[in-house]
Amino acid sequence: MLAQNSKSEPEYLTPDEVAQILKIHRNTVVRKFAHMAGVVNLGVGERLHKRRYRVLRIPRHVLERFIAANRVSGPAL
């Protein structure tokens, strides 16, 4: 039997799941994460007269790194 959350396999999230966590729109997630290292792009590139189709899978550690880098500290009292 395989362990569900083994350390060898990262957990991958969809843009919709990341959008819910960050409380932003799905398209914003796709724009911000499309070119980040570690993000898996399963989509098809742009071709003549065809728009590109992005299917992203975002590892949880990339999301956590993004959150840490963009954390806003509260006002100093």
mmCIF file of the N, C-alpha and C atoms, coordinates in Angstrom:
data_MODEL
# 
_entry.id   MODEL 
# 
loop_
_atom_site.group_PDB 
_atom_site.id 
_atom_site.type_symbol 
_atom_site.label_atom_id 
_atom_site.label_alt_id 
_atom_site.label_comp_id 
_atom_site.label_asym_id 
_atom_site.label_entity_id 
_atom_site.label_seq_id 
_atom_site.pdbx_PDB_ins_code 
_atom_site.Cartn_x 
_atom_site.Cartn_y 
_atom_site.Cartn_z 
_atom_site.occupancy 
_atom_site.B_iso_or_equiv 
_atom_site.pdbx_formal_charge 
_atom_site.auth_seq_id 
_atom_site.auth_comp_id 
_atom_site.auth_asym_id 
_atom_site.auth_atom_id 
_atom_site.pdbx_PDB_model_num 
ATOM 1   N N  . MET A 1 1  ? 0.839  -1.177 0.000   1.00 0.00 ? 1  MET A N  1 
ATOM 2   C CA . MET A 1 1  ? 0.000  0.000  0.000   1.00 0.00 ? 1  MET A CA 1 
ATOM 3   C C  . MET A 1 1  ? 0.888  1.246  0.000   1.00 0.00 ? 1  MET A C  1 
ATOM 4   N N  . LEU A 1 2  ? 0.547  2.250  -0.795  1.00 0.00 ? 2  LEU A N  1 
ATOM 5   C CA . LEU A 1 2  ? 1.324  3.465  -0.906  1.00 0.00 ? 2  LEU A CA 1 
ATOM 6   C C  . LEU A 1 2  ? 0.845  4.500  0.098   1.00 0.00 ? 2  LEU A C  1 
ATOM 7   N N  . ALA A 1 3  ? 1.781  5.258  0.623   1.00 0.00 ? 3  ALA A N  1 
ATOM 8   C CA . ALA A 1 3  ? 1.431  6.341  1.539   1.00 0.00 ? 3  ALA A CA 1 
ATOM 9   C C  . ALA A 1 3  ? 0.866  7.510  0.737   1.00 0.00 ? 3  ALA A C  1 
ATOM 10  N N  . GLN A 1 4  ? -0.161 8.140  1.258   1.00 0.00 ? 4  GLN A N  1 
ATOM 11  C CA . GLN A 1 4  ? -0.823 9.233  0.546   1.00 0.00 ? 4  GLN A CA 1 
ATOM 12  C C  . GLN A 1 4  ? 0.082  10.452 0.383   1.00 0.00 ? 4  GLN A C  1 
ATOM 13  N N  . ASN A 1 5  ? 0.679  10.918 1.460   1.00 0.00 ? 5  ASN A N  1 
ATOM 14  C CA . ASN A 1 5  ? 1.480  12.138 1.403   1.00 0.00 ? 5  ASN A CA 1 
ATOM 15  C C  . ASN A 1 5  ? 2.947  11.824 1.632   1.00 0.00 ? 5  ASN A C  1 
ATOM 16  N N  . SER A 1 6  ? 3.534  11.044 0.752   1.00 0.00 ? 6  SER A N  1 
ATOM 17  C CA . SER A 1 6  ? 4.950  10.731 0.891   1.00 0.00 ? 6  SER A CA 1 
ATOM 18  C C  . SER A 1 6  ? 5.770  11.970 0.531   1.00 0.00 ? 6  SER A C  1 
ATOM 19  N N  . LYS A 1 7  ? 6.928  12.096 1.137   1.00 0.00 ? 7  LYS A N  1 
ATOM 20  C CA . LYS A 1 7  ? 7.785  13.267 0.899   1.00 0.00 ? 7  LYS A CA 1 
ATOM 21  C C  . LYS A 1 7  ? 8.423  13.236 -0.482  1.00 0.00 ? 7  LYS A C  1 
ATOM 22  N N  . SER A 1 8  ? 8.459  12.080 -1.134  1.00 0.00 ? 8  SER A N  1 
ATOM 23  C CA . SER A 1 8  ? 9.101  11.990 -2.438  1.00 0.00 ? 8  SER A CA 1 
ATOM 24  C C  . SER A 1 8  ? 8.256  12.616 -3.550  1.00 0.00 ? 8  SER A C  1 
ATOM 25  N N  . GLU A 1 9  ? 6.952  12.613 -3.406  1.00 0.00 ? 9  GLU A N  1 
ATOM 26  C CA . GLU A 1 9  ? 6.069  13.183 -4.425  1.00 0.00 ? 9  GLU A CA 1 
ATOM 27  C C  . GLU A 1 9  ? 5.437  14.465 -3.917  1.00 0.00 ? 9  GLU A C  1 
ATOM 28  N N  . PRO A 1 10 ? 5.667  15.584 -4.611  1.00 0.00 ? 10 PRO A N  1 
ATOM 29  C CA . PRO A 1 10 ? 5.033  16.828 -4.176  1.00 0.00 ? 10 PRO A CA 1 
ATOM 30  C C  . PRO A 1 10 ? 3.537  16.815 -4.499  1.00 0.00 ? 10 PRO A C  1 
ATOM 31  N N  . GLU A 1 11 ? 2.793  17.562 -3.710  1.00 0.00 ? 11 GLU A N  1 
ATOM 32  C CA . GLU A 1 11 ? 1.356  17.692 -3.963  1.00 0.00 ? 11 GLU A CA 1 
ATOM 33  C C  . GLU A 1 11 ? 1.161  18.788 -5.001  1.00 0.00 ? 11 GLU A C  1 
ATOM 34  N N  . TYR A 1 12 ? 0.414  18.494 -6.062  1.00 0.00 ? 12 TYR A N  1 
ATOM 35  C CA . TYR A 1 12 ? 0.161  19.455 -7.125  1.00 0.00 ? 12 TYR A CA 1 
ATOM 36  C C  . TYR A 1 12 ? -1.240 20.021 -6.991  1.00 0.00 ? 12 TYR A C  1 
ATOM 37  N N  . LEU A 1 13 ? -1.355 21.332 -7.195  1.00 0.00 ? 13 LEU A N  1 
ATOM 38  C CA . LEU A 1 13 ? -2.632 22.026 -7.103  1.00 0.00 ? 13 LEU A CA 1 
ATOM 39  C C  . LEU A 1 13 ? -3.005 22.584 -8.470  1.00 0.00 ? 13 LEU A C  1 
ATOM 40  N N  . THR A 1 14 ? -4.294 22.692 -8.725  1.00 0.00 ? 14 THR A N  1 
ATOM 41  C CA . THR A 1 14 ? -4.773 23.310 -9.954  1.00 0.00 ? 14 THR A CA 1 
ATOM 42  C C  . THR A 1 14 ? -4.849 24.818 -9.747  1.00 0.00 ? 14 THR A C  1 
ATOM 43  N N  . PRO A 1 15 ? -4.907 25.596 -10.835 1.00 0.00 ? 15 PRO A N  1 
ATOM 44  C CA . PRO A 1 15 ? -5.060 27.048 -10.682 1.00 0.00 ? 15 PRO A CA 1 
ATOM 45  C C  . PRO A 1 15 ? -6.333 27.431 -9.910  1.00 0.00 ? 15 PRO A C  1 
ATOM 46  N N  . ASP A 1 16 ? -7.397 26.661 -10.064 1.00 0.00 ? 16 ASP A N  1 
ATOM 47  C CA . ASP A 1 16 ? -8.628 26.953 -9.319  1.00 0.00 ? 16 ASP A CA 1 
ATOM 48  C C  . ASP A 1 16 ? -8.423 26.789 -7.819  1.00 0.00 ? 16 ASP A C  1 
ATOM 49  N N  . GLU A 1 17 ? -7.686 25.754 -7.415  1.00 0.00 ? 17 GLU A N  1 
ATOM 50  C CA . GLU A 1 17 ? -7.418 25.535 -5.994  1.00 0.00 ? 17 GLU A CA 1 
ATOM 51  C C  . GLU A 1 17 ? -6.527 26.641 -5.426  1.00 0.00 ? 17 GLU A C  1 
ATOM 52  N N  . VAL A 1 18 ? -5.522 27.046 -6.185  1.00 0.00 ? 18 VAL A N  1 
ATOM 53  C CA . VAL A 1 18 ? -4.639 28.120 -5.745  1.00 0.00 ? 18 VAL A CA 1 
ATOM 54  C C  . VAL A 1 18 ? -5.414 29.435 -5.669  1.00 0.00 ? 18 VAL A C  1 
ATOM 55  N N  . ALA A 1 19 ? -6.305 29.677 -6.624  1.00 0.00 ? 19 ALA A N  1 
ATOM 56  C CA . ALA A 1 19 ? -7.124 30.894 -6.612  1.00 0.00 ? 19 ALA A CA 1 
ATOM 57  C C  . ALA A 1 19 ? -7.996 30.954 -5.361  1.00 0.00 ? 19 ALA A C  1 
ATOM 58  N N  . GLN A 1 20 ? -8.539 29.821 -4.938  1.00 0.00 ? 20 GLN A N  1 
ATOM 59  C CA . GLN A 1 20 ? -9.337 29.801 -3.710  1.00 0.00 ? 20 GLN A CA 1 
ATOM 60  C C  . GLN A 1 20 ? -8.476 30.092 -2.492  1.00 0.00 ? 20 GLN A C  1 
ATOM 61  N N  . ILE A 1 21 ? -7.276 29.544 -2.448  1.00 0.00 ? 21 ILE A N  1 
ATOM 62  C CA . ILE A 1 21 ? -6.387 29.757 -1.309  1.00 0.00 ? 21 ILE A CA 1 
ATOM 63  C C  . ILE A 1 21 ? -5.967 31.224 -1.222  1.00 0.00 ? 21 ILE A C  1 
ATOM 64  N N  . LEU A 1 22 ? -5.590 31.812 -2.356  1.00 0.00 ? 22 LEU A N  1 
ATOM 65  C CA . LEU A 1 22 ? -5.098 33.189 -2.379  1.00 0.00 ? 22 LEU A CA 1 
ATOM 66  C C  . LEU A 1 22 ? -6.208 34.227 -2.489  1.00 0.00 ? 22 LEU A C  1 
ATOM 67  N N  . LYS A 1 23 ? -7.436 33.767 -2.763  1.00 0.00 ? 23 LYS A N  1 
ATOM 68  C CA . LYS A 1 23 ? -8.595 34.650 -2.936  1.00 0.00 ? 23 LYS A CA 1 
ATOM 69  C C  . LYS A 1 23 ? -8.375 35.655 -4.074  1.00 0.00 ? 23 LYS A C  1 
ATOM 70  N N  . ILE A 1 24 ? -7.899 35.115 -5.204  1.00 0.00 ? 24 ILE A N  1 
ATOM 71  C CA . ILE A 1 24 ? -7.732 35.899 -6.418  1.00 0.00 ? 24 ILE A CA 1 
ATOM 72  C C  . ILE A 1 24 ? -8.355 35.128 -7.580  1.00 0.00 ? 24 ILE A C  1 
ATOM 73  N N  . HIS A 1 25 ? -8.440 35.752 -8.738  1.00 0.00 ? 25 HIS A N  1 
ATOM 74  C CA . HIS A 1 25 ? -9.056 35.128 -9.904  1.00 0.00 ? 25 HIS A CA 1 
ATOM 75  C C  . HIS A 1 25 ? -8.128 34.077 -10.509 1.00 0.00 ? 25 HIS A C  1 
ATOM 76  N N  . ARG A 1 26 ? -8.704 33.066 -11.117 1.00 0.00 ? 26 ARG A N  1 
ATOM 77  C CA . ARG A 1 26 ? -7.959 31.973 -11.751 1.00 0.00 ? 26 ARG A CA 1 
ATOM 78  C C  . ARG A 1 26 ? -6.978 32.495 -12.801 1.00 0.00 ? 26 ARG A C  1 
ATOM 79  N N  . ASN A 1 27 ? -7.407 33.470 -13.601 1.00 0.00 ? 27 ASN A N  1 
ATOM 80  C CA . ASN A 1 27 ? -6.533 34.008 -14.647 1.00 0.00 ? 27 ASN A CA 1 
ATOM 81  C C  . ASN A 1 27 ? -5.298 34.685 -14.059 1.00 0.00 ? 27 ASN A C  1 
ATOM 82  N N  . THR A 1 28 ? -5.441 35.310 -12.901 1.00 0.00 ? 28 THR A N  1 
ATOM 83  C CA . THR A 1 28 ? -4.308 35.927 -12.230 1.00 0.00 ? 28 THR A CA 1 
ATOM 84  C C  . THR A 1 28 ? -3.312 34.858 -11.793 1.00 0.00 ? 28 THR A C  1 
ATOM 85  N N  . VAL A 1 29 ? -3.813 33.743 -11.304 1.00 0.00 ? 29 VAL A N  1 
ATOM 86  C CA . VAL A 1 29 ? -2.954 32.630 -10.909 1.00 0.00 ? 29 VAL A CA 1 
ATOM 87  C C  . VAL A 1 29 ? -2.176 32.124 -12.120 1.00 0.00 ? 29 VAL A C  1 
ATOM 88  N N  . VAL A 1 30 ? -2.840 31.935 -13.222 1.00 0.00 ? 30 VAL A N  1 
ATOM 89  C CA . VAL A 1 30 ? -2.180 31.432 -14.433 1.00 0.00 ? 30 VAL A CA 1 
ATOM 90  C C  . VAL A 1 30 ? -1.095 32.405 -14.887 1.00 0.00 ? 30 VAL A C  1 
ATOM 91  N N  . ARG A 1 31 ? -1.391 33.706 -14.871 1.00 0.00 ? 31 ARG A N  1 
ATOM 92  C CA . ARG A 1 31 ? -0.401 34.707 -15.285 1.00 0.00 ? 31 ARG A CA 1 
ATOM 93  C C  . ARG A 1 31 ? 0.813  34.721 -14.370 1.00 0.00 ? 31 ARG A C  1 
ATOM 94  N N  . LYS A 1 32 ? 0.588  34.668 -13.058 1.00 0.00 ? 32 LYS A N  1 
ATOM 95  C CA . LYS A 1 32 ? 1.691  34.780 -12.099 1.00 0.00 ? 32 LYS A CA 1 
ATOM 96  C C  . LYS A 1 32 ? 2.540  33.521 -12.008 1.00 0.00 ? 32 LYS A C  1 
ATOM 97  N N  . PHE A 1 33 ? 1.925  32.342 -12.180 1.00 0.00 ? 33 PHE A N  1 
ATOM 98  C CA . PHE A 1 33 ? 2.645  31.097 -11.958 1.00 0.00 ? 33 PHE A CA 1 
ATOM 99  C C  . PHE A 1 33 ? 3.116  30.413 -13.237 1.00 0.00 ? 33 PHE A C  1 
ATOM 100 N N  . ALA A 1 34 ? 2.708  30.870 -14.403 1.00 0.00 ? 34 ALA A N  1 
ATOM 101 C CA . ALA A 1 34 ? 3.002  30.170 -15.660 1.00 0.00 ? 34 ALA A CA 1 
ATOM 102 C C  . ALA A 1 34 ? 4.492  29.989 -15.914 1.00 0.00 ? 34 ALA A C  1 
ATOM 103 N N  . HIS A 1 35 ? 5.309  30.949 -15.521 1.00 0.00 ? 35 HIS A N  1 
ATOM 104 C CA . HIS A 1 35 ? 6.737  30.884 -15.840 1.00 0.00 ? 35 HIS A CA 1 
ATOM 105 C C  . HIS A 1 35 ? 7.607  30.656 -14.609 1.00 0.00 ? 35 HIS A C  1 
ATOM 106 N N  . MET A 1 36 ? 7.000  30.259 -13.502 1.00 0.00 ? 36 MET A N  1 
ATOM 107 C CA . MET A 1 36 ? 7.783  30.001 -12.288 1.00 0.00 ? 36 MET A CA 1 
ATOM 108 C C  . MET A 1 36 ? 8.456  28.632 -12.370 1.00 0.00 ? 36 MET A C  1 
ATOM 109 N N  . ALA A 1 37 ? 9.622  28.550 -11.770 1.00 0.00 ? 37 ALA A N  1 
ATOM 110 C CA . ALA A 1 37 ? 10.352 27.279 -11.735 1.00 0.00 ? 37 ALA A CA 1 
ATOM 111 C C  . ALA A 1 37 ? 9.589  26.275 -10.887 1.00 0.00 ? 37 ALA A C  1 
ATOM 112 N N  . GLY A 1 38 ? 9.446  25.065 -11.395 1.00 0.00 ? 38 GLY A N  1 
ATOM 113 C CA . GLY A 1 38 ? 8.765  24.004 -10.668 1.00 0.00 ? 38 GLY A CA 1 
ATOM 114 C C  . GLY A 1 38 ? 7.331  23.788 -11.088 1.00 0.00 ? 38 GLY A C  1 
ATOM 115 N N  . VAL A 1 39 ? 6.718  24.766 -11.749 1.00 0.00 ? 39 VAL A N  1 
ATOM 116 C CA . VAL A 1 39 ? 5.329  24.645 -12.202 1.00 0.00 ? 39 VAL A CA 1 
ATOM 117 C C  . VAL A 1 39 ? 5.303  23.810 -13.472 1.00 0.00 ? 39 VAL A C  1 
ATOM 118 N N  . VAL A 1 40 ? 4.389  22.864 -13.522 1.00 0.00 ? 40 VAL A N  1 
ATOM 119 C CA . VAL A 1 40 ? 4.267  21.965 -14.665 1.00 0.00 ? 40 VAL A CA 1 
ATOM 120 C C  . VAL A 1 40 ? 3.208  22.518 -15.612 1.00 0.00 ? 40 VAL A C  1 
ATOM 121 N N  . ASN A 1 41 ? 3.587  22.733 -16.878 1.00 0.00 ? 41 ASN A N  1 
ATOM 122 C CA . ASN A 1 41 ? 2.660  23.219 -17.893 1.00 0.00 ? 41 ASN A CA 1 
ATOM 123 C C  . ASN A 1 41 ? 2.324  22.056 -18.824 1.00 0.00 ? 41 ASN A C  1 
ATOM 124 N N  . LEU A 1 42 ? 1.089  21.582 -18.762 1.00 0.00 ? 42 LEU A N  1 
ATOM 125 C CA . LEU A 1 42 ? 0.656  20.455 -19.577 1.00 0.00 ? 42 LEU A CA 1 
ATOM 126 C C  . LEU A 1 42 ? -0.096 20.903 -20.828 1.00 0.00 ? 42 LEU A C  1 
ATOM 127 N N  . GLY A 1 43 ? -0.146 22.202 -21.047 1.00 0.00 ? 43 GLY A N  1 
ATOM 128 C CA . GLY A 1 43 ? -0.930 22.744 -22.154 1.00 0.00 ? 43 GLY A CA 1 
ATOM 129 C C  . GLY A 1 43 ? -0.215 22.696 -23.486 1.00 0.00 ? 43 GLY A C  1 
ATOM 130 N N  . VAL A 1 44 ? -0.835 23.310 -24.468 1.00 0.00 ? 44 VAL A N  1 
ATOM 131 C CA . VAL A 1 44 ? -0.337 23.349 -25.838 1.00 0.00 ? 44 VAL A CA 1 
ATOM 132 C C  . VAL A 1 44 ? 0.075  24.780 -26.144 1.00 0.00 ? 44 VAL A C  1 
ATOM 133 N N  . GLY A 1 45 ? 1.214  24.938 -26.806 1.00 0.00 ? 45 GLY A N  1 
ATOM 134 C CA . GLY A 1 45 ? 1.703  26.267 -27.155 1.00 0.00 ? 45 GLY A CA 1 
ATOM 135 C C  . GLY A 1 45 ? 0.861  26.931 -28.226 1.00 0.00 ? 45 GLY A C  1 
ATOM 136 N N  . GLU A 1 46 ? 1.151  28.213 -28.448 1.00 0.00 ? 46 GLU A N  1 
ATOM 137 C CA . GLU A 1 46 ? 0.408  28.981 -29.436 1.00 0.00 ? 46 GLU A CA 1 
ATOM 138 C C  . GLU A 1 46 ? 0.830  28.573 -30.839 1.00 0.00 ? 46 GLU A C  1 
ATOM 139 N N  . ARG A 1 47 ? -0.151 28.400 -31.714 1.00 0.00 ? 47 ARG A N  1 
ATOM 140 C CA . ARG A 1 47 ? 0.111  28.061 -33.113 1.00 0.00 ? 47 ARG A CA 1 
ATOM 141 C C  . ARG A 1 47 ? -0.605 29.063 -34.007 1.00 0.00 ? 47 ARG A C  1 
ATOM 142 N N  . LEU A 1 48 ? -0.345 28.984 -35.272 1.00 0.00 ? 48 LEU A N  1 
ATOM 143 C CA . LEU A 1 48 ? -0.966 29.894 -36.221 1.00 0.00 ? 48 LEU A CA 1 
ATOM 144 C C  . LEU A 1 48 ? -2.487 29.818 -36.102 1.00 0.00 ? 48 LEU A C  1 
ATOM 145 N N  . HIS A 1 49 ? -3.109 30.920 -35.816 1.00 0.00 ? 49 HIS A N  1 
ATOM 146 C CA . HIS A 1 49 ? -4.567 31.060 -35.693 1.00 0.00 ? 49 HIS A CA 1 
ATOM 147 C C  . HIS A 1 49 ? -5.163 30.280 -34.526 1.00 0.00 ? 49 HIS A C  1 
ATOM 148 N N  . LYS A 1 50 ? -4.335 29.877 -33.584 1.00 0.00 ? 50 LYS A N  1 
ATOM 149 C CA . LYS A 1 50 ? -4.827 29.160 -32.404 1.00 0.00 ? 50 LYS A CA 1 
ATOM 150 C C  . LYS A 1 50 ? -4.234 29.796 -31.158 1.00 0.00 ? 50 LYS A C  1 
ATOM 151 N N  . ARG A 1 51 ? -5.071 30.030 -30.190 1.00 0.00 ? 51 ARG A N  1 
ATOM 152 C CA . ARG A 1 51 ? -4.609 30.569 -28.928 1.00 0.00 ? 51 ARG A CA 1 
ATOM 153 C C  . ARG A 1 51 ? -3.975 29.463 -28.099 1.00 0.00 ? 51 ARG A C  1 
ATOM 154 N N  . ARG A 1 52 ? -2.967 29.816 -27.289 1.00 0.00 ? 52 ARG A N  1 
ATOM 155 C CA . ARG A 1 52 ? -2.331 28.790 -26.456 1.00 0.00 ? 52 ARG A CA 1 
ATOM 156 C C  . ARG A 1 52 ? -3.323 28.303 -25.401 1.00 0.00 ? 52 ARG A C  1 
ATOM 157 N N  . TYR A 1 53 ? -3.114 27.093 -24.963 1.00 0.00 ? 53 TYR A N  1 
ATOM 158 C CA . TYR A 1 53 ? -3.986 26.457 -23.990 1.00 0.00 ? 53 TYR A CA 1 
ATOM 159 C C  . TYR A 1 53 ? -3.104 26.030 -22.831 1.00 0.00 ? 53 TYR A C  1 
ATOM 160 N N  . ARG A 1 54 ? -3.314 26.630 -21.663 1.00 0.00 ? 54 ARG A N  1 
ATOM 161 C CA . ARG A 1 54 ? -2.474 26.338 -20.506 1.00 0.00 ? 54 ARG A CA 1 
ATOM 162 C C  . ARG A 1 54 ? -3.197 25.438 -19.524 1.00 0.00 ? 54 ARG A C  1 
ATOM 163 N N  . VAL A 1 55 ? -2.534 24.385 -19.150 1.00 0.00 ? 55 VAL A N  1 
ATOM 164 C CA . VAL A 1 55 ? -2.995 23.487 -18.099 1.00 0.00 ? 55 VAL A CA 1 
ATOM 165 C C  . VAL A 1 55 ? -1.849 23.414 -17.107 1.00 0.00 ? 55 VAL A C  1 
ATOM 166 N N  . LEU A 1 56 ? -1.979 24.130 -15.995 1.00 0.00 ? 56 LEU A N  1 
ATOM 167 C CA . LEU A 1 56 ? -0.893 24.202 -15.027 1.00 0.00 ? 56 LEU A CA 1 
ATOM 168 C C  . LEU A 1 56 ? -1.159 23.310 -13.835 1.00 0.00 ? 56 LEU A C  1 
ATOM 169 N N  . ARG A 1 57 ? -0.067 22.782 -13.283 1.00 0.00 ? 57 ARG A N  1 
ATOM 170 C CA . ARG A 1 57 ? -0.106 22.083 -12.007 1.00 0.00 ? 57 ARG A CA 1 
ATOM 171 C C  . ARG A 1 57 ? 0.972  22.731 -11.159 1.00 0.00 ? 57 ARG A C  1 
ATOM 172 N N  . ILE A 1 58 ? 0.568  23.265 -10.023 1.00 0.00 ? 58 ILE A N  1 
ATOM 173 C CA . ILE A 1 58 ? 1.449  24.055 -9.179  1.00 0.00 ? 58 ILE A CA 1 
ATOM 174 C C  . ILE A 1 58 ? 1.792  23.258 -7.925  1.00 0.00 ? 58 ILE A C  1 
ATOM 175 N N  . PRO A 1 59 ? 3.062  22.933 -7.721  1.00 0.00 ? 59 PRO A N  1 
ATOM 176 C CA . PRO A 1 59 ? 3.438  22.217 -6.505  1.00 0.00 ? 59 PRO A CA 1 
ATOM 177 C C  . PRO A 1 59 ? 3.180  23.083 -5.265  1.00 0.00 ? 59 PRO A C  1 
ATOM 178 N N  . ARG A 1 60 ? 2.804  22.441 -4.180  1.00 0.00 ? 60 ARG A N  1 
ATOM 179 C CA . ARG A 1 60 ? 2.493  23.181 -2.955  1.00 0.00 ? 60 ARG A CA 1 
ATOM 180 C C  . ARG A 1 60 ? 3.701  23.980 -2.473  1.00 0.00 ? 60 ARG A C  1 
ATOM 181 N N  . HIS A 1 61 ? 4.921  23.446 -2.616  1.00 0.00 ? 61 HIS A N  1 
ATOM 182 C CA . HIS A 1 61 ? 6.096  24.177 -2.139  1.00 0.00 ? 61 HIS A CA 1 
ATOM 183 C C  . HIS A 1 61 ? 6.329  25.454 -2.942  1.00 0.00 ? 61 HIS A C  1 
ATOM 184 N N  . VAL A 1 62 ? 5.935  25.485 -4.222  1.00 0.00 ? 62 VAL A N  1 
ATOM 185 C CA . VAL A 1 62 ? 6.044  26.704 -5.024  1.00 0.00 ? 62 VAL A CA 1 
ATOM 186 C C  . VAL A 1 62 ? 5.034  27.733 -4.532  1.00 0.00 ? 62 VAL A C  1 
ATOM 187 N N  . LEU A 1 63 ? 3.825  27.286 -4.212  1.00 0.00 ? 63 LEU A N  1 
ATOM 188 C CA . LEU A 1 63 ? 2.806  28.183 -3.662  1.00 0.00 ? 63 LEU A CA 1 
ATOM 189 C C  . LEU A 1 63 ? 3.273  28.768 -2.333  1.00 0.00 ? 63 LEU A C  1 
ATOM 190 N N  . GLU A 1 64 ? 3.829  27.937 -1.461  1.00 0.00 ? 64 GLU A N  1 
ATOM 191 C CA . GLU A 1 64 ? 4.311  28.408 -0.162  1.00 0.00 ? 64 GLU A CA 1 
ATOM 192 C C  . GLU A 1 64 ? 5.453  29.407 -0.325  1.00 0.00 ? 64 GLU A C  1 
ATOM 193 N N  . ARG A 1 65 ? 6.341  29.165 -1.296  1.00 0.00 ? 65 ARG A N  1 
ATOM 194 C CA . ARG A 1 65 ? 7.432  30.090 -1.579  1.00 0.00 ? 65 ARG A CA 1 
ATOM 195 C C  . ARG A 1 65 ? 6.889  31.426 -2.081  1.00 0.00 ? 65 ARG A C  1 
ATOM 196 N N  . PHE A 1 66 ? 5.850  31.374 -2.937  1.00 0.00 ? 66 PHE A N  1 
ATOM 197 C CA . PHE A 1 66 ? 5.212  32.592 -3.456  1.00 0.00 ? 66 PHE A CA 1 
ATOM 198 C C  . PHE A 1 66 ? 4.574  33.384 -2.325  1.00 0.00 ? 66 PHE A C  1 
ATOM 199 N N  . ILE A 1 67 ? 3.874  32.708 -1.430  1.00 0.00 ? 67 ILE A N  1 
ATOM 200 C CA . ILE A 1 67 ? 3.214  33.373 -0.309  1.00 0.00 ? 67 ILE A CA 1 
ATOM 201 C C  . ILE A 1 67 ? 4.260  34.039 0.598   1.00 0.00 ? 67 ILE A C  1 
ATOM 202 N N  . ALA A 1 68 ? 5.339  33.334 0.895   1.00 0.00 ? 68 ALA A N  1 
ATOM 203 C CA . ALA A 1 68 ? 6.396  33.891 1.754   1.00 0.00 ? 68 ALA A CA 1 
ATOM 204 C C  . ALA A 1 68 ? 7.056  35.112 1.111   1.00 0.00 ? 68 ALA A C  1 
ATOM 205 N N  . ALA A 1 69 ? 7.272  35.066 -0.184  1.00 0.00 ? 69 ALA A N  1 
ATOM 206 C CA . ALA A 1 69 ? 7.927  36.168 -0.871  1.00 0.00 ? 69 ALA A CA 1 
ATOM 207 C C  . ALA A 1 69 ? 7.025  37.387 -0.991  1.00 0.00 ? 69 ALA A C  1 
ATOM 208 N N  . ASN A 1 70 ? 5.715  37.188 -0.999  1.00 0.00 ? 70 ASN A N  1 
ATOM 209 C CA . ASN A 1 70 ? 4.776  38.287 -1.186  1.00 0.00 ? 70 ASN A CA 1 
ATOM 210 C C  . ASN A 1 70 ? 4.003  38.644 0.075   1.00 0.00 ? 70 ASN A C  1 
ATOM 211 N N  . ARG A 1 71 ? 4.489  38.187 1.202   1.00 0.00 ? 71 ARG A N  1 
ATOM 212 C CA . ARG A 1 71 ? 3.823  38.481 2.477   1.00 0.00 ? 71 ARG A CA 1 
ATOM 213 C C  . ARG A 1 71 ? 3.982  39.963 2.794   1.00 0.00 ? 71 ARG A C  1 
ATOM 214 N N  . VAL A 1 72 ? 2.888  40.570 3.215   1.00 0.00 ? 72 VAL A N  1 
ATOM 215 C CA . VAL A 1 72 ? 2.887  41.972 3.573   1.00 0.00 ? 72 VAL A CA 1 
ATOM 216 C C  . VAL A 1 72 ? 2.835  42.066 5.087   1.00 0.00 ? 72 VAL A C  1 
ATOM 217 N N  . SER A 1 73 ? 3.796  42.768 5.661   1.00 0.00 ? 73 SER A N  1 
ATOM 218 C CA . SER A 1 73 ? 3.774  42.916 7.111   1.00 0.00 ? 73 SER A CA 1 
ATOM 219 C C  . SER A 1 73 ? 2.750  43.980 7.488   1.00 0.00 ? 73 SER A C  1 
ATOM 220 N N  . GLY A 1 74 ? 2.197  43.834 8.663   1.00 0.00 ? 74 GLY A N  1 
ATOM 221 C CA . GLY A 1 74 ? 1.176  44.767 9.134   1.00 0.00 ? 74 GLY A CA 1 
ATOM 222 C C  . GLY A 1 74 ? 1.778  46.117 9.512   1.00 0.00 ? 74 GLY A C  1 
ATOM 223 N N  . PRO A 1 75 ? 0.932  47.089 9.790   1.00 0.00 ? 75 PRO A N  1 
ATOM 224 C CA . PRO A 1 75 ? 1.432  48.421 10.154  1.00 0.00 ? 75 PRO A CA 1 
ATOM 225 C C  . PRO A 1 75 ? 2.129  48.385 11.518  1.00 0.00 ? 75 PRO A C  1 
ATOM 226 N N  . ALA A 1 76 ? 3.193  49.136 11.635  1.00 0.00 ? 76 ALA A N  1 
ATOM 227 C CA . ALA A 1 76 ? 3.928  49.215 12.897  1.00 0.00 ? 76 ALA A CA 1 
ATOM 228 C C  . ALA A 1 76 ? 3.171  50.117 13.863  1.00 0.00 ? 76 ALA A C  1 
ATOM 229 N N  . LEU A 1 77 ? 3.011  49.661 15.067  1.00 0.00 ? 77 LEU A N  1 
ATOM 230 C CA . LEU A 1 77 ? 2.286  50.451 16.070  1.00 0.00 ? 77 LEU A CA 1 
ATOM 231 C C  . LEU A 1 77 ? 3.221  51.072 17.050  1.00 0.00 ? 77 LEU A C  1 
# 
